[in-house]
Amino acid sequence: EVKLLIAAGYGASKALSSVGYKECVQFLSGSLAQDQLVPAIVTSTMQLAKKQKTWFKQDPEINWMMQV
């Protein structure tokens, strides 16, 4: 998918800097090894989730429901 987007001329698109795509672009450009790809995506995803959780904690209208 990322190869096709780059080939279609979307290589400079801001969307390709989002989680998952950014790491795939790095892999395809040779700046990220294949064995580092999945861990890099997982790390970026966890960092985004933490940022979102911090952001949403500021909103008193949100009631968190914990699932056990």
N, CA, C and O atoms as a GROMACS GRO file, in nm:
protein
  272
    1GLU      N    1   0.083  -0.119   0.000
    1GLU     CA    2   0.000   0.000   0.000
    1GLU      C    3   0.087   0.125   0.000
    1GLU      O    4   0.065   0.217  -0.078
    2VAL      N    5   0.186   0.128   0.087
    2VAL     CA    6   0.272   0.245   0.097
    2VAL      C    7   0.353   0.263  -0.031
    2VAL      O    8   0.371   0.376  -0.078
    3LYS      N    9   0.401   0.154  -0.086
    3LYS     CA   10   0.473   0.162  -0.214
    3LYS      C   11   0.385   0.223  -0.322
    3LYS      O   12   0.431   0.307  -0.399
    4LEU      N   13   0.260   0.181  -0.328
    4LEU     CA   14   0.167   0.233  -0.428
    4LEU      C   15   0.140   0.382  -0.406
    4LEU      O   16   0.133   0.458  -0.503
    5LEU      N   17   0.124   0.422  -0.283
    5LEU     CA   18   0.100   0.564  -0.254
    5LEU      C   19   0.219   0.650  -0.295
    5LEU      O   20   0.202   0.757  -0.353
    6ILE      N   21   0.338   0.603  -0.265
    6ILE     CA   22   0.459   0.676  -0.303
    6ILE      C   23   0.470   0.682  -0.456
    6ILE      O   24   0.500   0.787  -0.512
    7ALA      N   25   0.445   0.569  -0.522
    7ALA     CA   26   0.453   0.563  -0.668
    7ALA      C   27   0.348   0.653  -0.733
    7ALA      O   28   0.370   0.705  -0.843
    8ALA      N   29   0.235   0.672  -0.666
    8ALA     CA   30   0.128   0.757  -0.720
    8ALA      C   31   0.154   0.906  -0.694
    8ALA      O   32   0.075   0.991  -0.734
    9GLY      N   33   0.267   0.936  -0.629
    9GLY     CA   34   0.302   1.076  -0.607
    9GLY      C   35   0.264   1.133  -0.472
    9GLY      O   36   0.269   1.255  -0.452
   10TYR      N   37   0.226   1.047  -0.380
   10TYR     CA   38   0.186   1.094  -0.247
   10TYR      C   39   0.298   1.083  -0.144
   10TYR      O   40   0.271   1.087  -0.024
   11GLY      N   41   0.420   1.069  -0.188
   11GLY     CA   42   0.533   1.051  -0.098
   11GLY      C   43   0.552   1.165   0.000
   11GLY      O   44   0.600   1.144   0.112
   12ALA      N   45   0.516   1.287  -0.040
   12ALA     CA   46   0.532   1.403   0.048
   12ALA      C   47   0.405   1.435   0.126
   12ALA      O   48   0.399   1.535   0.198
   13SER      N   49   0.303   1.351   0.112
   13SER     CA   50   0.176   1.375   0.179
   13SER      C   51   0.192   1.365   0.331
   13SER      O   52   0.263   1.279   0.382
   14LYS      N   53   0.125   1.456   0.401
   14LYS     CA   54   0.128   1.455   0.546
   14LYS      C   55   0.070   1.324   0.602
   14LYS      O   56   0.109   1.279   0.710
   15ALA      N   57  -0.021   1.264   0.529
   15ALA     CA   58  -0.082   1.138   0.574
   15ALA      C   59   0.023   1.027   0.589
   15ALA      O   60   0.006   0.938   0.672
   16LEU      N   61   0.128   1.032   0.510
   16LEU     CA   62   0.231   0.928   0.520
   16LEU      C   63   0.325   0.951   0.639
   16LEU      O   64   0.420   0.875   0.659
   17SER      N   65   0.298   1.054   0.718
   17SER     CA   66   0.376   1.073   0.840
   17SER      C   67   0.299   1.023   0.963
   17SER      O   68   0.342   1.042   1.076
   18SER      N   69   0.183   0.960   0.938
   18SER     CA   70   0.104   0.908   1.050
   18SER      C   71   0.160   0.773   1.096
   18SER      O   72   0.241   0.711   1.027
   19VAL      N   73   0.113   0.730   1.212
   19VAL     CA   74   0.161   0.606   1.273
   19VAL      C   75   0.142   0.488   1.177
   19VAL      O   76   0.034   0.471   1.120
   20GLY      N   77   0.244   0.411   1.160
   20GLY     CA   78   0.240   0.295   1.072
   20GLY      C   79   0.294   0.330   0.935
   20GLY      O   80   0.384   0.263   0.884
   21TYR      N   81   0.239   0.432   0.876
   21TYR     CA   82   0.286   0.474   0.744
   21TYR      C   83   0.427   0.531   0.753
   21TYR      O   84   0.513   0.502   0.670
   22LYS      N   85   0.450   0.612   0.855
   22LYS     CA   86   0.582   0.675   0.871
   22LYS      C   87   0.691   0.569   0.881
   22LYS      O   88   0.796   0.581   0.818
   23GLU      N   89   0.666   0.466   0.959
   23GLU     CA   90   0.764   0.360   0.976
   23GLU      C   91   0.784   0.280   0.847
   23GLU      O   92   0.896   0.240   0.815
   24CYS      N   93   0.676   0.259   0.773
   24CYS     CA   94   0.688   0.188   0.645
   24CYS      C   95   0.768   0.270   0.544
   24CYS      O   96   0.847   0.214   0.468
   25VAL      N   97   0.748   0.400   0.543
   25VAL     CA   98   0.826   0.487   0.455
   25VAL      C   99   0.973   0.480   0.493
   25VAL      O  100   1.059   0.473   0.406
   26GLN      N  101   1.002   0.480   0.623
   26GLN     CA  102   1.141   0.468   0.669
   26GLN      C  103   1.200   0.335   0.626
   26GLN      O  104   1.316   0.329   0.584
   27PHE      N  105   1.123   0.229   0.636
   27PHE     CA  106   1.170   0.096   0.595
   27PHE      C  107   1.199   0.094   0.445
   27PHE      O  108   1.303   0.044   0.402
   28LEU      N  109   1.106   0.147   0.366
   28LEU     CA  110   1.122   0.145   0.222
   28LEU      C  111   1.238   0.233   0.175
   28LEU      O  112   1.299   0.206   0.071
   29SER      N  113   1.268   0.337   0.252
   29SER     CA  114   1.380   0.424   0.216
   29SER      C  115   1.514   0.369   0.263
   29SER      O  116   1.620   0.420   0.227
   30GLY      N  117   1.510   0.262   0.345
   30GLY     CA  118   1.632   0.198   0.393
   30GLY      C  119   1.683   0.251   0.525
   30GLY      O  120   1.789   0.209   0.571
   31SER      N  121   1.610   0.343   0.588
   31SER     CA  122   1.657   0.396   0.716
   31SER      C  123   1.607   0.316   0.836
   31SER      O  124   1.639   0.347   0.950
   32LEU      N  125   1.527   0.212   0.809
   32LEU     CA  126   1.476   0.125   0.915
   32LEU      C  127   1.486  -0.019   0.866
   32LEU      O  128   1.437  -0.052   0.758
   33ALA      N  129   1.548  -0.104   0.946
   33ALA     CA  130   1.564  -0.245   0.909
   33ALA      C  131   1.431  -0.319   0.923
   33ALA      O  132   1.344  -0.278   1.000
   34GLN      N  133   1.417  -0.428   0.849
   34GLN     CA  134   1.292  -0.505   0.851
   34GLN      C  135   1.260  -0.557   0.991
   34GLN      O  136   1.143  -0.558   1.031
   35ASP      N  137   1.361  -0.599   1.065
   35ASP     CA  138   1.336  -0.652   1.199
   35ASP      C  139   1.300  -0.542   1.299
   35ASP      O  140   1.257  -0.571   1.411
   36GLN      N  141   1.317  -0.417   1.261
   36GLN     CA  142   1.282  -0.304   1.347
   36GLN      C  143   1.146  -0.246   1.313
   36GLN      O  144   1.092  -0.165   1.388
   37LEU      N  145   1.089  -0.287   1.200
   37LEU     CA  146   0.964  -0.228   1.151
   37LEU      C  147   0.847  -0.247   1.248
   37LEU      O  148   0.787  -0.149   1.291
   38VAL      N  149   0.816  -0.370   1.282
   38VAL     CA  150   0.701  -0.396   1.370
   38VAL      C  151   0.721  -0.333   1.508
   38VAL      O  152   0.629  -0.269   1.558
   39PRO      N  153   0.838  -0.350   1.572
   39PRO     CA  154   0.856  -0.285   1.702
   39PRO      C  155   0.843  -0.132   1.694
   39PRO      O  156   0.794  -0.069   1.788
   40ALA      N  157   0.887  -0.072   1.584
   40ALA     CA  158   0.876   0.073   1.569
   40ALA      C  159   0.730   0.114   1.558
   40ALA      O  160   0.689   0.216   1.614
   41ILE      N  161   0.650   0.036   1.484
   41ILE     CA  162   0.507   0.067   1.471
   41ILE      C  163   0.437   0.051   1.606
   41ILE      O  164   0.354   0.133   1.643
   42VAL      N  165   0.471  -0.055   1.679
   42VAL     CA  166   0.410  -0.078   1.811
   42VAL      C  167   0.445   0.037   1.906
   42VAL      O  168   0.358   0.087   1.977
   43THR      N  169   0.571   0.078   1.907
   43THR     CA  170   0.613   0.188   1.994
   43THR      C  171   0.540   0.316   1.959
   43THR      O  172   0.490   0.385   2.048
   44SER      N  173   0.532   0.349   1.830
   44SER     CA  174   0.462   0.470   1.788
   44SER      C  175   0.314   0.465   1.824
   44SER      O  176   0.255   0.566   1.863
   45THR      N  177   0.253   0.347   1.810
   45THR     CA  178   0.112   0.331   1.845
   45THR      C  179   0.090   0.352   1.994
   45THR      O  180  -0.005   0.420   2.034
   46MET      N  181   0.177   0.295   2.076
   46MET     CA  182   0.165   0.311   2.221
   46MET      C  183   0.186   0.456   2.262
   46MET      O  184   0.117   0.506   2.352
   47GLN      N  185   0.280   0.525   2.198
   47GLN     CA  186   0.303   0.666   2.228
   47GLN      C  187   0.181   0.750   2.191
   47GLN      O  188   0.143   0.841   2.266
   48LEU      N  189   0.119   0.720   2.077
   48LEU     CA  190  -0.001   0.792   2.037
   48LEU      C  191  -0.115   0.767   2.134
   48LEU      O  192  -0.187   0.860   2.172
   49ALA      N  193  -0.132   0.643   2.175
   49ALA     CA  194  -0.238   0.609   2.271
   49ALA      C  195  -0.218   0.684   2.402
   49ALA      O  196  -0.315   0.732   2.461
   50LYS      N  197  -0.095   0.695   2.447
   50LYS     CA  198  -0.067   0.767   2.572
   50LYS      C  199  -0.100   0.916   2.556
   50LYS      O  200  -0.158   0.976   2.645
   51LYS      N  201  -0.062   0.974   2.442
   51LYS     CA  202  -0.094   1.115   2.417
   51LYS      C  203  -0.244   1.138   2.414
   51LYS      O  204  -0.294   1.236   2.469
   52GLN      N  205  -0.316   1.046   2.349
   52GLN     CA  206  -0.461   1.060   2.342
   52GLN      C  207  -0.525   1.048   2.480
   52GLN      O  208  -0.616   1.123   2.513
   53LYS      N  209  -0.476   0.954   2.559
   53LYS     CA  210  -0.531   0.936   2.693
   53LYS      C  211  -0.508   1.062   2.778
   53LYS      O  212  -0.596   1.105   2.851
   54THR      N  213  -0.388   1.118   2.768
   54THR     CA  214  -0.356   1.241   2.840
   54THR      C  215  -0.447   1.355   2.793
   54THR      O  216  -0.499   1.432   2.875
   55TRP      N  217  -0.467   1.364   2.664
   55TRP     CA  218  -0.551   1.470   2.606
   55TRP      C  219  -0.696   1.456   2.656
   55TRP      O  220  -0.757   1.553   2.699
   56PHE      N  221  -0.748   1.336   2.651
   56PHE     CA  222  -0.887   1.315   2.690
   56PHE      C  223  -0.910   1.329   2.840
   56PHE      O  224  -1.022   1.357   2.882
   57LYS      N  225  -0.807   1.311   2.920
   57LYS     CA  226  -0.821   1.330   3.065
   57LYS      C  227  -0.857   1.474   3.099
   57LYS      O  228  -0.914   1.500   3.205
   58GLN      N  229  -0.825   1.567   3.009
   58GLN     CA  230  -0.854   1.709   3.032
   58GLN      C  231  -1.002   1.741   3.017
   58GLN      O  232  -1.048   1.846   3.061
   59ASP      N  233  -1.077   1.652   2.955
   59ASP     CA  234  -1.218   1.677   2.927
   59ASP      C  235  -1.305   1.616   3.036
   59ASP      O  236  -1.314   1.493   3.046
   60PRO      N  237  -1.368   1.698   3.119
   60PRO     CA  238  -1.448   1.645   3.229
   60PRO      C  239  -1.577   1.576   3.181
   60PRO      O  240  -1.643   1.507   3.259
   61GLU      N  241  -1.613   1.594   3.056
   61GLU     CA  242  -1.734   1.532   3.000
   61GLU      C  243  -1.715   1.384   2.971
   61GLU      O  244  -1.812   1.310   2.954
   62ILE      N  245  -1.589   1.339   2.966
   62ILE     CA  246  -1.562   1.200   2.930
   62ILE      C  247  -1.560   1.115   3.056
   62ILE      O  248  -1.489   1.145   3.153
   63ASN      N  249  -1.638   1.010   3.054
   63ASN     CA  250  -1.642   0.913   3.164
   63ASN      C  251  -1.578   0.785   3.114
   63ASN      O  252  -1.630   0.720   3.024
   64TRP      N  253  -1.466   0.749   3.174
   64TRP     CA  254  -1.394   0.628   3.132
   64TRP      C  255  -1.464   0.507   3.191
   64TRP      O  256  -1.500   0.506   3.309
   65MET      N  257  -1.482   0.406   3.110
   65MET     CA  258  -1.541   0.280   3.154
   65MET      C  259  -1.435   0.174   3.142
   65MET      O  260  -1.383   0.149   3.033
   66MET      N  261  -1.402   0.111   3.251
   66MET     CA  262  -1.299   0.008   3.252
   66MET      C  263  -1.364  -0.127   3.227
   66MET      O  264  -1.465  -0.161   3.288
   67GLN      N  265  -1.303  -0.203   3.137
   67GLN     CA  266  -1.354  -0.335   3.105
   67GLN      C  267  -1.257  -0.437   3.166
   67GLN      O  268  -1.136  -0.428   3.146
   68VAL      N  269  -1.310  -0.532   3.238
   68VAL     CA  270  -1.227  -0.633   3.302
   68VAL      C  271  -1.238  -0.764   3.233
   68VAL      O  272  -1.174  -0.861   3.273
   0.00000   0.00000   0.00000
